[in-house]
Amino acid sequence: MMKQLKFVLLFLVICANCYTQITQSELNDKFGQIRADMIRFACDVADYKVDTTLFKIINRNIFAFRNDLEVQSKKNLNINRLRIIIENATSGKNFSGTDIKHYESTINDIKHVLFEELKSNYSRKMSIIQKAEAEFENKINRLVEEFNRKKREFEEKEKLENQRQEDDIKKETEAKEREEKLKKEAQNKLEDELQKAEEEFKKIEEKFSTEVQKAREAKELAEKKIEEEYKAEIIRIEALINEGDSEKEWLLYEAELQRDKALSEQKYEYEKKIIEIQKVKENVYEILKIIAAVILIIMVTVFIIIVLKFEKIKNQIIIPPFTQINSVTPPVAVSEQTNDDAQSEDDAQSEIEIEVEIEPMEPPVQPKPLYITNAAAFATEIENWTIVGAALPGTNNIKQQKPCNENLLYDCLEDGWGIAIISRGEETSENLHTASKLIVEQSMFHFKAVIEKEGWIKKNILPSDIKWLQIAYSTLKEVKNDIENFAKMNDLEPQSLNTTVIIVVHSPIGILATHIGDGRACYKNEKEEWKPLITPHLDNNSKQTVFLFSDFWNIPNYAMSDVLVPESVVVREKPYSFALLTKGCENASWICYQKDASSDDYYDPNLPDNQFFSPIEEVLQNFREEKVELAERKEKWIDFISSGTEALTIEPADKTMIIGKLTVW
């Protein structure tokens, strides 16, 4: 009981520390934001307007931006001048650790060099540069003061927490000492009572022994007396012998009868006395047993009272307030996981006071494992589209209490356009959950930017097959570069972030799809035919797939399963439904890996199962017609992916699926 309560208290204290301590991620983000803003200002001063490159100025790093700038500077002297200014200001000045002075010194060095270079090269804009320099200096000072304040608060809290812990330990020690003292007193009292009972028993036993001895002595005296009387009677009778033989014989016979009668009566009295003594002895034994039982009950009661008092002393603990500081989301996480569950961050710091009262005593709730069967899921409506999605762990990860290694993301654009993305982490990678989350977020960021830049929505057109092939390849390459930079910033091996990815862009005039690795995607056309969108990348012999960091980027026209890697597809007919899923869902929803009766070889027809998808379409239609709440839709979809069919229920691999239905009124 007490160990469980200690665990809960320790867990809450750790949580409080996690929320109050300043992290490297938070420092990198805040100071990186000022660095990014200063670089954007420098680009504005230099009249640099290349949006696709400016998008790459992010808080965490500017590697991708500088790489693009270096390529462009070879053809443009003005861009080259800007590149030199930014390199002089930022080269070798990286953020690391959690020392606020290091961040302050680094950002001030960047500001000083950058603005001196701008003043020197763009003197005609001197007033604008000087004004901006003063504003950035104020921003830096405010940010440094804010972090110093947080640091002071954390140090003060840590000091108070240490003092509270010392006080708790002292109270616990004193309570233990009181408990031991009370236990010892109760034990001594019990031993004294038992000693008294034993002495009393000995006295009674000695008394019984004395009574028995007296009875024996009385018996011997009585027998001796009877014998003497008998002898005297014999002598008297012999003196009368002369009176006649017959009378003599009669008198002798009568004397023997009297002697036997006297002996029998004496024996009966003796036995009666012994029986009475035994009965008294047995009654005393019963009384002693009752006394011992009463003493034992008293001892147990005293012990229980002691324990209850000790429990109450130790459990009436008030956990002190702690200040909750919102953690900073890394800049790569640019989109939310769900539409209906989106929550705004609470900027106000709140104080929480928890009092643990245990009277009557109830066992505390056991804390949940660090990893549970988590699910990323959403449900949304976009114009006439009804869309749901979920990523859940399979039975293997549930048994091992590991997180789901897959992720998903959906975002609506406008005019009936939307992007759906799913990803699966490689089983042998070390950072599966992080990797799958990174790739869906970075893919969403880059592909949205490409669609906006190309103007396909406004023009209501789809790119040519060749153009989409080129754009998909280059955009996925940018995503790969971003994740490589993330790995460098966090001292990770890029291979530990290996994932697959499937991207589907739906529109009123068709579908754009691209992918790396396995998984499936499909759509339904106007004729109500479900058709596959992509071909999973699988080696014909080993059935192994490729991942983002596999060695194919530098191999021209690299293909697997008779399709290019990455594969890019343009469908030029209106979709009425679409779906994309990882391999954990294909046994339940896909016609694949069939046996050829003529050759006994296995082949992959790669066909969506109409019997699986059609009932789901009906459910999505009912959701919309009955106006079911989005939260309820999401929970029902989670339940279905978890155990909607036998194949989904027993699936050992993680399971991810997004499906959308167009409602036609």
C-alpha positions as CSV (number, residue, x, y, z in Angstrom):
1,M,0.0,0.0,0.0
2,M,2.6,2.5,1.1
3,K,5.0,1.5,-1.7
4,Q,2.2,2.2,-4.3
5,L,1.6,5.6,-2.8
6,K,5.3,6.4,-2.8
7,F,5.4,5.5,-6.5
8,V,2.5,7.8,-7.3
9,L,4.1,10.7,-5.4
10,L,7.4,10.1,-7.2
11,F,5.7,9.9,-10.5
12,L,4.0,13.3,-10.0
13,V,7.2,15.0,-8.8
14,I,9.0,13.7,-11.9
15,C,6.2,15.1,-14.1
16,A,6.4,18.4,-12.4
17,N,10.2,18.6,-13.0
18,C,9.7,17.6,-16.6
19,Y,7.3,20.5,-17.1
20,T,9.4,23.2,-15.4
21,Q,12.9,22.4,-16.6
22,I,14.1,24.4,-19.6
23,T,14.9,22.0,-22.4
24,Q,17.3,22.2,-25.3
25,S,14.4,21.9,-27.8
26,E,12.7,24.9,-26.2
27,L,15.9,27.0,-26.4
28,N,16.6,25.9,-30.0
29,D,13.1,26.8,-31.0
30,K,12.9,30.3,-29.4
31,F,16.4,31.5,-30.3
32,G,16.1,29.8,-33.7
33,Q,13.0,31.8,-34.4
34,I,14.9,35.1,-33.8
35,R,17.7,33.8,-36.1
36,A,15.2,32.8,-38.8
37,D,13.4,36.2,-38.5
38,M,16.8,38.1,-38.9
39,I,17.7,36.0,-41.9
40,R,14.3,36.7,-43.5
41,F,14.8,40.4,-42.8
42,A,18.2,40.2,-44.5
43,C,16.6,38.6,-47.6
44,D,14.0,41.3,-47.6
45,V,16.7,44.0,-47.5
46,A,18.5,42.2,-50.4
47,D,15.1,42.0,-52.4
48,Y,15.4,38.2,-52.4
49,K,11.9,36.8,-53.2
50,V,12.4,33.0,-54.0
51,D,9.5,31.6,-51.9
52,T,10.5,27.9,-52.3
53,T,13.9,28.7,-50.7
54,L,12.5,31.1,-48.1
55,F,10.2,28.3,-46.9
56,K,13.3,26.4,-45.9
57,I,14.2,29.0,-43.2
58,I,13.0,27.2,-40.2
59,N,13.7,27.6,-36.5
60,R,15.7,24.4,-36.0
61,N,18.2,25.0,-38.7
62,I,18.9,26.8,-42.0
63,F,21.0,24.1,-43.7
64,A,18.5,23.5,-46.5
65,F,18.1,27.3,-47.1
66,R,21.9,27.8,-47.3
67,N,22.3,24.9,-49.7
68,D,19.7,26.3,-52.1
69,L,21.2,29.8,-51.7
70,E,24.6,28.4,-52.6
71,V,23.3,26.8,-55.8
72,Q,21.5,30.0,-56.9
73,S,24.5,32.3,-56.0
74,K,26.5,30.7,-58.9
75,K,24.3,32.4,-61.4
76,N,23.4,35.7,-59.6
77,L,25.9,38.1,-58.0
78,N,23.3,39.8,-55.8
79,I,22.3,36.4,-54.4
80,N,26.0,35.6,-54.0
81,R,26.4,38.8,-51.9
82,L,23.5,37.8,-49.7
83,R,24.9,34.3,-49.3
84,I,28.3,35.6,-48.2
85,I,26.6,38.0,-45.6
86,I,24.5,35.1,-44.2
87,E,27.4,32.7,-44.1
88,N,29.6,35.2,-42.3
89,A,26.9,35.8,-39.8
90,T,25.9,32.2,-39.1
91,S,28.8,30.0,-40.0
92,G,30.1,28.0,-37.0
93,K,27.4,29.6,-34.7
94,N,25.2,26.7,-33.7
95,F,22.9,26.3,-30.8
96,S,23.5,23.4,-28.4
97,G,23.0,22.4,-24.8
98,T,20.9,24.3,-22.2
99,D,23.2,27.1,-21.2
100,I,21.2,30.3,-21.7
101,K,24.4,32.4,-21.8
102,H,25.6,30.3,-24.7
103,Y,22.4,31.0,-26.7
104,E,22.5,34.7,-25.8
105,S,26.2,35.0,-26.9
106,T,25.6,33.1,-30.1
107,I,22.5,35.1,-31.2
108,N,24.1,38.4,-30.3
109,D,27.2,37.4,-32.4
110,I,24.9,36.5,-35.4
111,K,23.0,39.8,-35.0
112,H,26.1,41.9,-34.7
113,V,27.8,40.4,-37.8
114,L,24.6,40.3,-39.9
115,F,23.6,43.9,-39.3
116,E,27.2,45.2,-39.7
117,E,27.3,43.4,-43.1
118,L,23.9,44.8,-44.1
119,K,24.9,48.3,-43.2
120,S,28.1,48.0,-45.2
121,N,26.5,46.5,-48.3
122,Y,23.0,48.2,-48.3
123,S,23.8,51.6,-46.9
124,R,20.8,53.2,-48.8
125,K,18.5,51.3,-46.4
126,M,20.5,52.4,-43.3
127,S,17.5,53.7,-41.4
128,I,15.4,50.5,-41.9
129,I,18.4,48.4,-40.9
130,Q,19.1,50.4,-37.7
131,K,15.5,50.3,-36.7
132,A,15.3,46.5,-37.2
133,E,18.6,46.0,-35.3
134,A,17.1,47.8,-32.3
135,E,13.9,45.8,-32.5
136,F,15.9,42.5,-32.6
137,E,18.1,43.6,-29.8
138,N,14.9,44.2,-27.7
139,K,13.5,40.8,-28.7
140,I,16.8,39.1,-27.7
141,N,16.9,40.9,-24.3
142,R,13.2,40.0,-23.6
143,L,13.8,36.4,-24.5
144,V,16.9,36.1,-22.4
145,E,15.1,37.6,-19.5
146,E,12.2,35.2,-19.9
147,F,14.4,32.2,-19.9
148,N,16.4,33.5,-16.9
149,R,13.2,34.0,-15.1
150,K,12.1,30.4,-15.9
151,K,15.5,29.2,-14.8
152,R,15.2,31.0,-11.5
153,E,11.7,29.7,-11.0
154,F,12.9,26.2,-11.7
155,E,15.9,26.5,-9.4
156,E,13.7,27.8,-6.6
157,K,11.2,25.1,-7.2
158,E,13.9,22.5,-7.2
159,K,15.3,23.8,-3.9
160,L,11.8,23.8,-2.4
161,E,11.3,20.3,-3.7
162,N,14.5,19.0,-2.2
163,Q,13.6,20.5,1.1
164,R,10.1,19.0,0.9
165,Q,11.7,15.6,0.1
166,E,14.0,15.9,3.1
167,D,11.1,16.9,5.3
168,D,9.1,13.9,4.0
169,I,12.0,11.6,4.7
170,K,12.4,13.0,8.2
171,K,8.6,12.6,8.9
172,E,8.7,9.0,7.6
173,T,11.7,8.2,9.8
174,E,10.0,9.6,12.8
175,A,6.8,7.7,12.0
176,K,8.8,4.5,11.7
177,E,10.5,5.1,15.0
178,R,7.1,5.7,16.7
179,E,5.8,2.6,15.1
180,E,8.7,0.5,16.3
181,K,8.4,2.0,19.8
182,L,4.7,1.2,20.0
183,K,5.3,-2.3,18.6
184,K,8.0,-2.9,21.2
185,E,5.7,-1.7,24.0
186,A,2.9,-3.9,22.9
187,Q,5.2,-6.9,22.7
188,N,6.7,-6.3,26.1
189,K,3.2,-6.0,27.6
190,L,2.1,-9.2,25.9
191,E,5.2,-11.0,27.3
192,D,4.5,-9.7,30.8
193,E,0.9,-11.0,30.6
194,L,2.0,-14.4,29.3
195,Q,4.6,-14.6,32.1
196,K,2.0,-13.8,34.7
197,A,-0.4,-16.5,33.2
198,E,2.4,-19.0,33.3
199,E,3.3,-18.3,36.9
200,E,-0.4,-18.6,37.9
201,F,-0.6,-21.9,36.0
202,K,2.4,-23.2,37.9
203,K,0.8,-22.3,41.3
204,I,-2.4,-24.1,40.4
205,E,-0.5,-27.1,39.2
206,E,1.5,-27.2,42.5
207,K,-1.8,-26.9,44.4
208,F,-3.2,-29.9,42.5
209,S,-0.1,-31.9,43.2
210,T,-0.4,-31.2,46.9
211,E,-4.1,-32.2,47.0
212,V,-3.3,-35.5,45.2
213,Q,-0.5,-36.2,47.6
214,K,-2.8,-35.6,50.6
215,A,-5.4,-37.9,49.1
216,R,-2.8,-40.7,48.7
217,E,-1.5,-40.2,52.3
218,A,-5.1,-40.3,53.6
219,K,-5.7,-43.6,51.7
220,E,-2.6,-45.2,53.1
221,L,-3.5,-44.1,56.7
222,A,-7.1,-45.5,56.2
223,E,-5.8,-48.8,54.9
224,K,-3.3,-49.0,57.7
225,K,-6.0,-48.2,60.3
226,I,-8.4,-50.8,58.8
227,E,-5.6,-53.4,58.9
228,E,-4.8,-52.7,62.5
229,E,-8.5,-52.8,63.4
230,Y,-8.8,-56.1,61.6
231,K,-5.8,-57.6,63.4
232,A,-7.3,-56.4,66.8
233,E,-10.6,-58.0,65.9
234,I,-8.8,-61.3,65.0
235,I,-7.1,-61.3,68.4
236,R,-10.4,-60.6,70.1
237,I,-12.1,-63.4,68.2
238,E,-9.3,-65.9,68.9
239,A,-9.8,-65.1,72.6
240,L,-13.4,-66.3,72.3
241,I,-12.4,-69.6,70.6
242,N,-13.2,-71.6,73.7
243,E,-16.9,-70.6,73.3
244,G,-17.3,-72.8,70.2
245,D,-15.9,-73.5,66.7
246,S,-19.0,-72.6,64.7
247,E,-19.3,-69.2,66.4
248,K,-15.6,-68.7,65.9
249,E,-15.9,-69.3,62.1
250,W,-18.9,-67.0,61.9
251,L,-17.1,-64.2,63.7
252,L,-14.0,-64.7,61.4
253,Y,-16.3,-64.5,58.4
254,E,-18.0,-61.4,59.7
255,A,-14.7,-59.7,60.4
256,E,-13.5,-60.3,56.9
257,L,-16.7,-58.9,55.5
258,Q,-16.3,-55.7,57.6
259,R,-12.7,-55.3,56.5
260,D,-13.6,-55.7,52.8
261,K,-16.5,-53.3,53.2
262,A,-14.3,-50.7,54.9
263,L,-11.6,-51.1,52.2
264,S,-14.2,-50.7,49.4
265,E,-15.7,-47.6,50.9
266,Q,-12.3,-46.1,51.4
267,K,-11.3,-46.8,47.8
268,Y,-14.6,-45.3,46.6
269,E,-14.0,-42.1,48.6
270,Y,-10.4,-41.9,47.3
271,E,-11.5,-42.3,43.6
272,K,-14.3,-39.8,44.1
273,K,-11.8,-37.3,45.5
274,I,-9.4,-37.9,42.6
275,I,-12.2,-37.4,40.0
276,E,-13.2,-34.1,41.7
277,I,-9.6,-32.9,41.6
278,Q,-9.3,-33.8,37.9
279,K,-12.5,-31.9,37.0
280,V,-11.3,-28.8,38.8
281,K,-8.0,-29.1,37.0
282,E,-9.8,-29.3,33.6
283,N,-11.9,-26.3,34.4
284,V,-8.8,-24.3,35.3
285,Y,-7.2,-25.4,32.0
286,E,-10.2,-24.1,30.1
287,I,-10.1,-20.8,32.0
288,L,-6.4,-20.4,31.1
289,K,-7.1,-21.0,27.4
290,I,-9.8,-18.3,27.5
291,I,-7.4,-15.9,29.2
292,A,-4.7,-16.6,26.6
293,A,-7.2,-16.1,23.7
294,V,-8.3,-12.8,25.2
295,I,-4.7,-11.6,25.6
296,L,-4.0,-12.6,22.0
297,I,-7.0,-10.7,20.7
298,I,-5.9,-7.6,22.7
299,M,-2.4,-7.8,21.3
300,V,-3.7,-8.1,17.7
301,T,-6.1,-5.1,18.2
302,V,-3.3,-3.0,19.6
303,F,-1.1,-3.9,16.7
304,I,-3.8,-3.0,14.2
305,I,-4.4,0.4,15.9
306,I,-0.7,1.1,15.7
307,V,-0.5,0.3,12.0
308,L,-3.6,2.4,11.2
309,K,-2.2,5.4,13.0
310,F,1.1,4.9,11.2
311,E,-0.6,4.7,7.8
312,K,-2.6,7.8,8.5
313,I,0.5,9.8,9.6
314,K,2.4,8.7,6.4
315,N,-0.5,9.2,4.0
316,Q,-1.8,12.6,5.0
317,I,0.6,14.2,2.6
318,I,0.0,17.4,0.6
319,I,1.8,17.5,-2.7
320,P,3.0,21.1,-3.1
321,P,1.9,23.2,-6.1
322,F,4.0,23.2,-9.2
323,T,4.1,25.5,-12.1
324,Q,3.2,23.9,-15.5
325,I,5.1,25.3,-18.4
326,N,3.9,24.2,-21.9
327,S,6.5,22.2,-23.8
328,V,7.6,23.6,-27.2
329,T,6.7,21.6,-30.3
330,P,9.6,21.1,-32.6
331,P,9.3,23.1,-35.8
332,V,9.1,20.0,-38.0
333,A,5.7,19.2,-36.5
334,V,3.8,21.7,-38.7
335,S,0.3,20.0,-38.7
336,E,-2.1,18.5,-36.2
337,Q,-2.8,14.8,-36.0
338,T,-6.6,15.2,-35.9
339,N,-9.3,17.7,-36.9
340,D,-11.8,17.0,-34.2
341,D,-9.3,16.6,-31.3
342,A,-7.2,19.7,-32.1
343,Q,-6.5,21.6,-28.9
344,S,-5.0,25.0,-28.4
345,E,-2.1,25.4,-26.1
346,D,-2.8,26.9,-22.7
347,D,-0.2,29.7,-22.3
348,A,-1.3,30.5,-18.8
349,Q,0.7,28.8,-16.1
350,S,-1.6,26.9,-13.7
351,E,-0.9,25.7,-10.1
352,I,-2.2,22.3,-9.1
353,E,-2.6,21.2,-5.5
354,I,-3.3,17.5,-4.8
355,E,-4.1,16.2,-1.3
356,V,-3.9,12.5,-0.7
357,E,-6.3,11.5,2.2
358,I,-6.5,7.9,3.0
359,E,-9.3,7.4,5.5
360,P,-10.8,4.9,5.0
361,M,-7.8,3.3,3.4
362,E,-8.2,2.5,-0.3
363,P,-5.4,1.2,-2.6
364,P,-4.2,4.0,-5.0
365,V,-4.8,3.4,-8.7
366,Q,-1.7,1.8,-10.3
367,P,0.0,4.2,-12.8
368,K,-0.3,3.2,-16.4
369,P,2.7,1.8,-18.3
370,L,4.9,4.3,-20.1
371,Y,3.7,2.7,-23.4
372,I,0.1,1.7,-23.9
373,T,-1.9,0.7,-27.0
374,N,-1.9,4.3,-28.3
375,A,-3.7,5.4,-31.4
376,A,-3.4,8.4,-33.8
377,A,-6.8,8.9,-35.3
378,F,-9.1,11.5,-36.8
379,A,-12.6,12.0,-38.3
380,T,-13.5,15.0,-40.5
381,E,-15.9,16.4,-43.1
382,I,-14.6,18.6,-45.9
383,E,-17.3,19.9,-48.2
384,N,-18.9,16.7,-49.6
385,W,-16.1,14.4,-48.4
386,T,-16.4,12.3,-45.2
387,I,-13.0,11.0,-44.1
388,V,-11.7,8.9,-41.2
389,G,-8.3,7.5,-40.4
390,A,-6.4,5.7,-37.6
391,A,-3.0,4.2,-36.9
392,L,-3.0,1.5,-34.2
393,P,-0.4,-0.9,-32.8
394,G,-0.6,-4.6,-33.7
395,T,-0.7,-7.5,-31.3
396,N,3.1,-7.7,-31.1
397,N,3.5,-4.1,-29.9
398,I,0.5,-4.4,-27.6
399,K,2.0,-7.4,-25.9
400,Q,5.4,-5.7,-25.6
401,Q,3.8,-2.4,-24.5
402,K,5.4,-0.5,-27.3
403,P,4.0,2.5,-29.2
404,C,2.6,2.3,-32.7
405,N,5.4,2.6,-35.3
406,E,3.1,4.1,-37.9
407,N,1.6,7.5,-38.4
408,L,-0.9,9.4,-40.6
409,L,-1.9,12.9,-41.5
410,Y,-4.8,14.5,-43.5
411,D,-5.3,18.1,-44.5
412,C,-7.9,19.7,-46.7
413,L,-6.9,22.4,-49.2
414,E,-9.8,24.0,-51.0
415,D,-12.4,23.4,-53.7
416,G,-12.6,19.7,-52.9
417,W,-8.8,19.1,-52.8
418,G,-7.1,17.3,-50.0
419,I,-3.9,15.4,-49.0
420,A,-3.7,12.1,-47.2
421,I,-0.3,10.6,-46.0
422,I,0.6,7.4,-44.1
423,S,3.9,6.1,-43.1
424,R,5.4,2.9,-41.5
425,G,8.7,2.8,-39.6
426,E,11.2,0.0,-40.5
427,E,11.1,-2.7,-37.8
428,T,14.9,-2.7,-37.4
429,S,15.1,1.1,-36.9
430,E,15.6,2.5,-33.4
431,N,13.3,5.6,-33.6
432,L,10.3,4.2,-35.4
433,H,7.5,6.4,-33.9
434,T,9.6,9.6,-34.3
435,A,10.5,8.7,-37.9
436,S,6.9,8.0,-39.1
437,K,5.7,11.2,-37.5
438,L,8.5,13.2,-39.1
439,I,7.9,12.0,-42.6
440,V,4.2,12.6,-42.6
441,E,4.6,16.1,-41.3
442,Q,7.5,17.1,-43.6
443,S,5.8,15.5,-46.6
444,M,2.6,17.4,-45.8
445,F,4.6,20.7,-45.6
446,H,6.5,20.3,-48.8
447,F,3.7,18.8,-51.0
448,K,1.2,21.5,-49.9
449,A,3.8,24.2,-50.8
450,V,4.3,22.6,-54.2
451,I,0.5,22.5,-55.0
452,E,0.2,26.1,-54.0
453,K,3.2,27.2,-56.0
454,E,2.1,25.3,-59.1
455,G,-1.5,26.7,-58.9
456,W,-3.2,23.5,-59.8
457,I,-6.2,24.2,-57.6
458,K,-6.9,27.7,-59.0
459,K,-6.3,26.4,-62.6
460,N,-8.3,23.3,-61.9
461,I,-5.8,21.1,-63.7
462,L,-3.5,18.1,-63.0
463,P,0.2,18.0,-64.0
464,S,1.4,15.8,-66.8
465,D,2.7,12.3,-65.9
466,I,6.3,13.4,-66.5
467,K,6.0,16.6,-64.5
468,W,4.4,14.8,-61.6
469,L,7.1,12.2,-61.7
470,Q,9.8,15.0,-61.5
471,I,8.0,16.9,-58.8
472,A,7.3,13.9,-56.6
473,Y,10.9,12.7,-56.9
474,S,12.4,16.1,-56.0
475,T,9.9,16.8,-53.2
476,L,10.5,13.5,-51.5
477,K,14.2,14.2,-51.9
478,E,13.7,17.4,-49.9
479,V,11.8,15.5,-47.3
480,K,14.7,13.1,-47.0
481,N,17.2,16.0,-46.7
482,D,15.1,17.6,-43.9
483,I,15.1,14.3,-41.9
484,E,18.8,13.9,-42.4
485,N,19.3,17.4,-41.0
486,F,17.1,16.5,-38.1
487,A,19.2,13.4,-37.5
488,K,22.4,15.5,-37.4
489,M,20.9,18.1,-35.1
490,N,19.9,15.3,-32.6
491,D,23.0,13.1,-33.0
492,L,21.0,10.3,-34.7
493,E,21.9,7.9,-37.5
494,P,19.6,8.7,-40.5
495,Q,19.1,4.9,-40.9
496,S,17.4,4.9,-37.4
497,L,14.7,7.1,-39.0
498,N,13.9,4.8,-41.9
499,T,10.3,4.7,-43.1
500,T,7.9,4.0,-46.0
501,V,5.5,6.7,-47.2
502,I,2.3,6.9,-49.3
503,I,0.9,10.2,-50.4
504,V,-2.5,10.6,-52.1
505,V,-3.8,14.0,-53.4
506,H,-7.5,13.8,-54.3
507,S,-9.3,16.4,-56.3
508,P,-12.6,16.7,-58.2
509,I,-10.8,16.0,-61.5
510,G,-8.5,13.1,-60.4
511,I,-5.8,11.8,-58.1
512,L,-2.1,12.3,-57.7
513,A,-0.2,9.5,-55.8
514,T,3.4,8.7,-55.0
515,H,5.0,6.4,-52.6
516,I,8.2,4.7,-51.4
517,G,8.0,1.1,-50.0
518,D,5.1,-1.2,-49.3
519,G,1.4,-0.6,-48.5
520,R,-1.6,-0.2,-50.7
521,A,-3.8,2.6,-52.1
522,C,-7.0,2.6,-54.2
523,Y,-10.0,4.6,-55.4
524,K,-13.5,4.1,-56.7
525,N,-14.6,5.7,-60.0
526,E,-18.0,6.7,-61.4
527,K,-18.7,3.2,-62.5
528,E,-18.3,2.1,-58.8
529,E,-15.2,0.1,-59.6
530,W,-12.5,-0.1,-56.9
531,K,-9.1,0.2,-58.6
532,P,-5.6,0.1,-57.2
533,L,-3.6,3.3,-57.2
534,I,0.0,2.1,-56.6
535,T,2.1,-1.1,-56.7
536,P,3.9,-1.9,-53.5
537,H,7.7,-2.0,-53.8
538,L,8.6,-5.7,-53.0
539,D,11.6,-7.7,-54.0
540,N,10.4,-10.7,-56.0
541,N,12.6,-13.2,-54.0
542,S,12.9,-11.9,-50.5
543,K,9.6,-9.9,-50.4
544,Q,11.6,-7.1,-48.7
545,T,10.7,-3.5,-49.4
546,V,12.6,-0.2,-49.7
547,F,12.6,2.8,-47.3
548,L,13.3,6.5,-47.4
549,F,17.1,6.0,-46.8
550,S,17.5,2.9,-48.9
551,D,20.3,3.1,-51.6
552,F,18.3,4.0,-54.7
553,W,18.5,7.8,-54.9
554,N,21.7,7.8,-56.9
555,I,20.7,5.0,-59.2
556,P,19.0,6.3,-62.4
557,N,15.6,4.7,-63.1
558,Y,15.8,2.3,-60.1
559,A,12.8,0.0,-60.1
560,M,11.2,-2.6,-57.9
561,S,8.1,-4.7,-58.6
562,D,8.4,-3.4,-62.2
563,V,7.7,0.2,-61.1
564,L,10.1,3.1,-60.4
565,V,11.2,4.1,-56.9
566,P,9.5,6.4,-56.0
567,E,6.5,5.4,-58.0
568,S,4.3,8.4,-59.2
569,V,0.7,8.0,-60.6
570,V,-1.8,10.4,-62.1
571,V,-5.4,9.3,-62.4
572,R,-7.6,11.5,-64.6
573,E,-11.0,10.5,-63.6
574,K,-13.2,11.8,-60.7
575,P,-12.8,9.8,-57.5
576,Y,-15.9,8.9,-55.5
577,S,-13.9,7.2,-52.7
578,F,-10.3,6.6,-51.9
579,A,-8.2,4.6,-49.3
580,L,-4.6,4.1,-48.4
581,L,-3.3,1.6,-45.9
582,T,-0.1,0.0,-44.5
583,K,0.6,-3.7,-44.9
584,G,-0.9,-4.5,-41.5
585,C,-4.4,-3.9,-43.1
586,E,-3.9,-5.7,-46.4
587,N,-4.8,-9.2,-45.2
588,A,-8.3,-7.9,-44.3
589,S,-8.9,-5.5,-47.2
590,W,-6.9,-6.6,-50.2
591,I,-6.8,-9.5,-52.7
592,C,-3.1,-10.3,-52.7
593,Y,-0.6,-13.2,-52.7
594,Q,-2.8,-15.7,-54.5
595,K,-1.7,-19.2,-55.6
596,D,-1.5,-20.0,-59.3
597,A,-3.3,-23.3,-59.7
598,S,-1.3,-24.2,-62.9
599,S,2.2,-23.5,-61.6
600,D,1.7,-23.6,-57.8
601,D,3.5,-20.2,-57.7
602,Y,2.2,-17.2,-55.7
603,Y,1.4,-13.9,-57.4
604,D,0.0,-10.6,-56.3
605,P,-3.2,-9.5,-58.1
606,N,-3.1,-6.2,-56.2
607,L,-6.8,-5.6,-56.1
608,P,-8.9,-3.9,-53.4
609,D,-11.6,-6.1,-51.9
610,N,-15.0,-4.7,-52.7
611,Q,-16.7,-6.7,-50.0
612,F,-14.5,-4.9,-47.4
613,F,-14.7,-1.3,-48.7
614,S,-18.4,-1.1,-49.8
615,P,-19.9,-1.7,-46.2
616,I,-17.5,1.0,-44.9
617,E,-18.7,3.4,-47.6
618,E,-22.3,2.8,-46.3
619,V,-21.3,3.5,-42.7
620,L,-19.6,6.8,-43.7
621,Q,-22.7,7.8,-45.7
622,N,-24.8,7.1,-42.6
623,F,-22.4,9.1,-40.4
624,R,-23.1,12.1,-42.6
625,E,-26.9,11.6,-43.0
626,E,-27.4,11.0,-39.3
627,K,-25.0,13.8,-38.3
628,V,-23.0,11.6,-36.0
629,E,-20.5,13.6,-33.9
630,L,-16.9,13.6,-35.3
631,A,-15.6,12.3,-31.9
632,E,-17.9,9.3,-32.0
633,R,-16.9,8.6,-35.7
634,K,-13.3,8.6,-34.7
635,E,-13.9,6.2,-31.8
636,K,-15.9,3.8,-34.0
637,W,-13.2,3.8,-36.6
638,I,-10.5,3.0,-34.0
639,D,-12.7,0.1,-32.8
640,F,-13.1,-1.1,-36.3
641,I,-9.3,-1.0,-37.2
642,S,-8.6,-2.7,-33.8
643,S,-11.0,-5.6,-34.1
644,G,-13.6,-5.0,-36.8
645,T,-12.7,-8.3,-38.6
646,E,-10.9,-11.4,-37.5
647,A,-7.9,-10.6,-39.7
648,L,-7.6,-7.1,-38.1
649,T,-8.0,-8.5,-34.6
650,I,-5.2,-11.1,-34.8
651,E,-2.9,-8.9,-37.0
652,P,0.6,-8.8,-35.4
653,A,1.9,-5.8,-37.4
654,D,0.8,-2.2,-36.8
655,K,-2.3,-1.1,-38.7
656,T,-3.0,2.2,-40.5
657,M,-5.8,3.2,-42.8
658,I,-7.3,6.4,-44.2
659,I,-10.6,6.2,-46.2
660,G,-12.7,9.0,-47.8
661,K,-16.2,8.9,-49.2
662,L,-17.7,11.5,-51.5
663,T,-21.3,12.2,-50.8
664,V,-23.4,12.8,-53.9
665,W,-26.8,14.2,-53.2
